Amino acid sequence: MLFDERPKERREDLFDRDNEILTIKNNIRRPLIVISGVRRIGKTSVLLVALNEIKENFILIDCRKLKENYGRKDLYSLFSQALSSKLSYLRDILERVRGISILGNYVEIKWKGREYLSLSDLLDNLNKKRLIIAIDEAQRLRGPMSNEVKDAIAHAYDYDKNLTFILTGSEVGLLHDLLDIDNENSPLYGRYYFELSLERFSRDLSEEFLRRGFEEFSLKVEDNIIKEIADYFDGIPGWLTFAGNAYLNMRKIEEVKERAISIAKRELEHLIEEKSNVSQITGRRYKNTLRCLARGKNTWSSLLQCLQEEEGSTISSSVFDNIITNLEKLSIIKDYEFLDPIYKEAAKRLR
C-alpha cells in the first residue's frame, strides 16, 4: 500500500524511485555507500527495497535507538540485535568467535573484560561470508565512540572485501561530519564513498502518488484537493503519505495541515529542549533563530538583526554563525531557507 507509513520493503509498495534502486544495485559491491536526504524523503524504504531485490544477506542497525552520549554497551547491543536477526546465516561463523555467545536465538557480544571483542575483529570474522551492513541514521554514531566505529569501518574498507557498508542519514551535514574523509586525522581520511542523494517528488509525481494512494482505498478525491496537498507538502514522500492517511480519516484538508504542523512543531521543540540542556540561553537563541527564519529573514544580516532584536542584546557573529551552521548540518535549513515547508509553518508557532 502506498499510504503505509512504515518503511516499504517491496517494489510494488514503493512509488517511483526506480533509478535510485538501480543505482544502489549497480554500486552494491563498493565498500561504502551513503544514502542521504531530508527527513521523510524515504531513505529507509529505498534501502530496504533495494536490499530485498538484490537478495544478498544484510543486517540493519537502527541508530535512532542510540542516546546522545552512548557507550560501548549501547553500541554493541545494536550489533547484537542486528546479528541475531541473521543468525541462521551467520551461526556457523559466530559460534566460533571468542567473545560471542549464542543463547537460543540471541547473539551476545562481550563489550568489556578478558573476552572483549573489538569491532574490527568482529568485522573480520563477518567477512568470512558476504554481508551488507546497513546503518540507518548513522549520524547518531557521532560522539564518544565515533572514532572506534570509524576505525573499524576503515579497517574493513581496506581488508574485508566481502563487506559493504551502507549508511543513511537525514541530518546530512552531521553524517558528513561523522565520515570526515577530508580530515587527515580521521580514520576514514581519503576513502572514497559513493553517495546517493534522494530528491523530493516533482509536482506531477506528487499528484500521481496521491491519486494512486487514494485509488487503493477506492476513494475519488477532487483534483483541487490533490493539487493543494501536493503543493503544501512540497514533494516529500513521508509528508505526502501522512497527508493521504490523515485525509482518509478527516476529509478536511485544513485539519490535515494542522496535524502535520503540530508534529513538526514537537520535533522543533525537542531540538530546542536538547539545546536548552546545554544552556537556557542556547536553547532560546535556537528558538528565536527559527522564528526569525520563518518570518522570511533570509540573509545573514537581516537574520542576525532579527535575532538580536528578539534577544534584546548584541550577539557575536561567531555564535550566530555556529547556530546557522548547526541548523544546516541538521538539514533543517539551507541558504537561510527551510528545507521542509512544514517546519517553516511550525517555527512560526514556537513560543
N, C-alpha and C positions, 0 to 999 in steps of 0.2 A: 504494500500500500504506500502510495506516495506521501500521504499525510501521517505516516507512522513517525512519531517523534524520536524514536530510538534510532541509533546508527543503523544504516542499511547494511545488509550482508549479501544481497543478491542483486544482480544487474537489473532484473525486472522491477525492483523496488526503487531503483536509483534513477533519477531523471537526468538526462543528458550525461555529461562527464565522460563520454566515450573516449575522447582524445586523451584525457587525463589518465584513465585506466590503462590505455595503450602505452602511454609514456612510462608509467610505473613498470609495466610488464617488460618493456624494452630495456629498462635500466636495472632490472632486479638483481643482476649479477655484480653490480657495483658494491663496494664495501660500505658506502654511507650515502643515504638518500634523505633529503629533508623535504617535508611537505608543509607549506606554510600558508597562512591566510587569516583573515579576521575571524572573530568569534562567529560561530553559527554558519560558517561557509561550507561545512560538510567534509572536513578533512578526514575524520574517523570513518565516515561512510565510504569515501573514495578508497581509503586504505584497505578496509575490510573487504570490499567487493573485489578489489584488485588481488588481494592475497588469496581469497577463495577461488578466484578464477585461475590463478597461477598454479594452484593445487600443490604448493610446497608447504612443508610444516613451518609453523611460526608460533612464537609466543608474543603476547601483548601485555605490556607493562603500563598501567594507568597511573601516571604521576600525579593526577589530581588528588590522590589519596595521601600524598606527602604533605606534612605540615611544613611551615616555612623553615624552621631550624631543625630539619630532620636529622636523624643519626643513622649509624650503620645498621642498627636493628631494624629501623623503619624501611630502609632501602632493601635489605636482604629479605624482609617479609614480602615485599612486592615481587622479588625474583622467585621466592618460594611458591607464591600463589601462581605465578605465570608458568613455572616449570611443572607444577602439579597438574596444570590443565593439559599438558602434553606428555604425561607420564608414560602412557602406553608406547609412545615413540622413543622416549629418552631413557626408559628404565634401565636398559642394559648398560648404558653409559654411566648414569648417575649412581647406580648401586655399587660401582667400583671406585667412586671418588671419595678420598679421605676428607672428612668434614661435611659429608652429606649423609643423612639418614632418611629412609623411606618408611613412613608409618602409614600403613593402609594405602590410601590414595594421595597422601600429602608428602611433599618434599621439605625436609628441614635442612637448613644450611647453617653451619656454625659460623657465627659472626665475631666471636672472640674466643680466647683460650688457646690451648695447645693444638686443637684441631681446626683453628680458624682457617677458612678458605677465602683467599683473595678473589676479587672479581676477575682478575686476569687469569688466574688458574682455572676458575670456573669456565670462562670462555674458551680457554684452550681445550678443556675436556668436551665442551659442547661442539667444538669444531670437528669432532670425530664423525659427526653427521651434518648434513646440510640443514641449516636452520636460519630463519629470518627472525630477527629480534626487533619488534616494533615497540617504540616508546612513545606513548601518547602524552601530549602536553609536556614535552621534555624540558621546557624552560624551568619547570618546577625543580629540576635537579640542581639548579644553581644553589650555592650555599656551602656549608661546611664539608660536604662530601664530593663536591663537584670535580675537584682535581683527581680524586681517586676514580671517579666514573670516567673522566676523560682519559686518564692513564690507561684504563682497561680497554676503552674503545680504540685508542691509538695503537695499543699493542695488538688488538685483534685486527685492526686495519692492515697492519704490516704482516702479520703471521698467520691469521686464522682465515684461510681462503674460503672456507665453507660457510662463513657467517656474513650476513648482510644486516646492517642496522638501518632502520627507517625511523626517523624522528619527526614527530609532528609538533606544531606549536601555533597557538593563536596570539601569543604575545611575541611577535616576530623579532623585535629588537632584542628582547631578553634571550630568545633562542639563539640568535647570532652571538650575543654576549657569552652564552654558555660555550659554544663551539670555539670562538675566539681564535680562528685559524690564522689571523694576521698578526697575532701577538707571538713573538719568538719565545716567550716564556710559557706559552700554552702547550700542553701535551699534544694537542691536535694541530700545532703550527705547521702550515704548509700543506696539509692534507686537502685534497680536492673533495668536495661533496656535490652531488647533483641535487639541485633544488627545483621543486615543482611548486609554483605559487598558484593557488586556486583563486580564480576571479569570480565575482558575482555574476548572476544571470543577466542577460540583456533584458530590456523591457518585453520584447516579444516572447522570449523564453519564460520569463516570469509569468506572463499571462497564460501561456500554454500549460505550464506546470499547474497553475491553479485550476484551469478548466479540466484538465485530466484528473486532478485530485478530486474535484467535486463530482465528476462523472463516475468515479469509483463508488461514490455514495448515492448515485442516481439522483443527484441534485443539479438542477439547471439554475445557474446563477447569472444574473443580468450582466451584460458586458461592462456597464458603468461601474458596478461593484468590483468586478475583476480588475479593471484598469485602476481603480482607486487603491485597492490592496497592493497591486504591483508597484504603483507609483510611490506609495507611502513606505513600503518595506524595502525598496531600492535593490532588488535582486539578490538579497541574502537568503539562501535556501532555508536556513533554520527559522528565520522570522516568517518566511512565506508558509512554511509548514505549520508553525504556530498559528498564524492568522487563519489558515484554512480550517484547522481544527476548531479554533475559537469561533469562527463564523458559523460552522456547522451547529454549534451549541447555542450561540447567542442570536444569530441572524441580524445583528446590529453592528455596523462597521465601526461606529464611534466607540462602542464598548470594547471591541477587539483592539482598537488603538490604545485605549486607556489601560487595558490589561497588559499590553506589551510595554508601555511606558512604565508602568508600576514595577514590572520585572527588571527592566533596565535600571530604574532608579535604585532598587535594592542592591543591584550589583555595584553601582557607583558608590552608594553609601557604605558598602563593605570595603571598597578600596579606601575611602576616606577614613573609615574606622581603623584600618590597618596602618595608615599613615599617622593617625592620632595616637596609636600605641607607641610610636616613636616620640612624638610630642604633639600637644594640642595645637600648637602654632602651625606645625607642618600639616596636620590634617585640615585645619581651617584654610590654609593657603591653597591646598589642592582643591577644596570645595569651591573657593572663590574663583580660582582659575577656570574651573569647569563652567561655572556660571557665566563668567565673562566671555568665554569662548562661545557659549550657547547664545549670547546676545549678539554675536556677529563680530566680535573684536578679533579680526583675523590677520593682524600684523603684529610684529614684535612690539613696536612702540605703543600701539593702541591697547594691546592686551596688558602690557606692563602698567600703563597708566590706569586702566580699569582695576587691576588687582590692587594697586596702591591706594586708589580711592576706596575700595572695599575694606582694605586693611586699616586705612587711616594712618599710614606710615610709609616711609620710603623703604624700598626693598632692593637689595643689591642685585645687579644683573646676573651674577653667578648663581645666586639662589634661584632666581626666576628661570634662568636657562636650565637648571637642574630639573625643575618641575616640568618644563616643556619636554625636555629630553626623555624623562621617565614616562610621561604620558604617550610619547611617540613609541617608545620601546614596548609599552603595554598594548600597542595597536589600538589606542583609543582615538588618537588624532594623527594627522599628517598635514604639514604645511598650515598649521593653525586652523584646521577644519576637522570636524568629527568624521571618522570613517564610517560610522553607523548612525543614520539619521534618528534612530530611536533613542540612542544615547544623548543626542543633542536635545531632544524634547525632554528627556528625563533630567538633564542637567539644569534646564530652566526651572525645575521644580525643587531643586535642592534648597534646603533651609538650614 
